[in-house]
Amino acid sequence: MKRNITKSKSRSWGQWFLCSCLLALLPISVSAQNSIFSIEEVPAMTQNDVTLENKSVAVFISKDDNLVITSSNHSDVVTEPKKMENGRYGIEVTCNMEKGADVSRTFSIRIQGSTLNGEKKKAMSAGKRFFFEVDAVEHMLGFIYPDTRNILYPVDGKACIEFNIPDYISDLKVECSQELRGKTTEKKENGIKVISLELDANLLTEFLNHVNEVQSQLVKKTMEYNALKKEIDEKASDASYDIDAAEAKEKALKEELEQAQKNAPAAFVRLAAKSSNTVYLEVEKLKALGAKSKLTVNVTDALHTEKVFTGKFEEMLSQANTYRAQRDYKLAKQHYESAAQAADATAADKQTATESAAKMETLDAVKSETDFLTGKLWEFTHSNMRINKNELNVLIDDIIEHNRALYAETQDQYYLDEASRLEKEKSKVGFVLKGRFVISEYKGGSLEEVPVTNVRIYGSQSSNCDDMDNPKYPSKGEIIETVTASDGRFSLNLQAGEYKTIIFEAIGNKDIKKNKHVSVEGRTDDRNVKIRFPKD
């Protein structure tokens, strides 16, 4: 039905739905939240309220009655804390959602008499009441990245994020997106808790790409919805415009968008405890992770007041020891130097702190060189260039030696474990098997060779003799690749012990009846070989 109509009701919620959707879209990973409060939205409590009309309400619930809440929009109305049936206190912030009003809000929350605060950002929607649980935290977590680059994590196809955590935060958990299927392990070293999150590097890359793609589609669909809303507003009074059909499409699009937003995946790695805020690893750190790379993260606590220091020397010394345990020798050196200069330090204290600072300077130099070599190894093993085995072995030996030197000075088991892992990794360094496929045939007393293309290469765990014409393999194993080079040349980078036999099968060539194979069991040296397929 077509009708001539002048819109009298406000359509602000639709006009500004684009902003709402874009703000509501989850990023791949949320930035770290450093807040004295844990502020968590409770989606299950969200209510539609027709009495609100062109308004929206944010309700903050807390056990404390001394919270002060302000909104980034000064026209919003904030109530006094009101005691609820469950004994907690609620504060309501009523936001104007009239046409032309900004839907984005940043709510600032603090305790009366304190300058420390927390923030919560939210895209509001007209006619809705949102609820947030607010609790003051005992531990305010943050991140420090002691290594400037991702270092080697010698596990094929895996990436690792290693969190160094103060061990007094007993219930801290590391979580990641369910789709990433991360595996965590936990241990204690030098008075700190170490939680390692191991991820499948390929799965991580694929999932990040998927999240980007889904969010891109959501933005496109949101723009389509917004364009339709604008068209309805502009043509509402046009007698020839089928506004009923347009509004039906508008409603369907809105429902589709809301459902898509609920189902949109999000990639995250986060840390939280019942007594702490929630912190998220930056998205750029996730994107930078690749196969066989490890990121080290030191977790800090800005509110930790467990120890009361008797003086400046003791405070600086304690902080220096903490940084030393976290392997941040540069910061440890600075704090030992500050301890040596403290007014309350005795002559013996100053000497001890000065000697410790000098040792930290040496350790920092060795660790910096180790990090540089490890970064070089990572670049070397992740580049497309052909790996020179001798250079690779020398580089690994240098890193092993550096880790052992660090262990000798610190007795830190981490360095001994790194040396052991690298020794295992070195034992896997393989070789290059390269050559050429040909059909060989004697004509007139001379050997003629014609290149063979389209050869399938298999890796088998079955042992074989070196008689290439009499294979004994029960199965061809798994396909490594198919060589289609016109000159019949091939080149394989193989790990030592990865396969026992390499099998070659010419595809679609009627003249070739037999497969060929090469025994590589126990081999670690490069090998050149010509694979001859006799013409039957």
Number of C-alpha atoms within 10 A of each C-alpha: 8 12 14 14 12 11 12 6 6 12 15 17 21 21 20 21 20 20 18 20 20 15 16 15 16 17 16 22 21 17 15 18 20 20 25 24 27 25 23 15 18 11 10 8 11 15 13 14 14 11 9 17 14 20 21 23 24 23 20 23 23 22 17 16 17 14 22 17 22 16 20 12 16 9 10 16 14 19 12 15 20 14 16 12 7 7 11 14 20 24 22 20 21 19 27 23 22 18 15 12 14 16 24 19 17 14 18 15 22 20 18 12 9 9 7 12 17 19 20 18 13 17 17 25 24 22 18 19 21 22 21 21 16 20 19 21 19 20 23 24 25 21 19 13 13 17 18 12 19 22 24 25 24 21 14 12 15 20 26 28 23 18 24 24 23 20 15 12 19 12 11 19 14 19 17 20 16 11 12 21 14 19 14 17 11 11 10 13 14 15 13 18 20 22 20 21 21 20 22 19 20 15 15 24 17 12 19 22 14 16 18 17 12 18 22 12 13 20 17 12 19 22 17 14 23 22 13 19 20 14 13 21 15 11 16 19 15 15 12 12 16 16 22 13 12 16 14 11 14 19 13 12 18 18 12 13 18 13 11 16 17 11 10 14 21 22 22 21 20 18 20 20 17 16 18 24 25 25 22 21 21 17 18 11 13 20 14 13 22 23 23 21 25 25 24 20 21 20 21 16 17 14 13 14 10 7 8 8 12 9 12 17 23 17 17 23 21 18 17 28 19 19 19 20 18 25 22 22 25 21 22 28 27 18 26 27 21 21 27 27 18 19 11 15 17 13 10 10 18 20 13 14 25 19 16 21 25 14 16 23 18 17 22 20 14 16 21 16 15 20 20 17 19 23 18 15 18 22 13 17 16 14 10 8 8 10 16 11 17 9 11 16 15 12 17 20 16 16 23 22 14 20 23 21 17 22 18 13 11 15 13 17 15 16 19 18 14 19 21 15 15 20 17 12 15 18 13 15 18 19 20 19 18 16 16 18 25 21 18 18 17 11 8 7 7 8 9 12 15 14 16 25 21 17 21 17 23 20 22 24 18 17 18 20 16 13 12 17 14 13 19 13 16 10 12 19 17 14 14 14 13 17 19 14 15 10 13 20 18 19 13 14 14 19 15 19 17 15 21 19 25 25 24 23 20 22 14 10 12 9 12 16 13 17 18 19 27 20 20 25 18 12 16 18 13 14 13 11 12 13 21 19 25 16 14 11
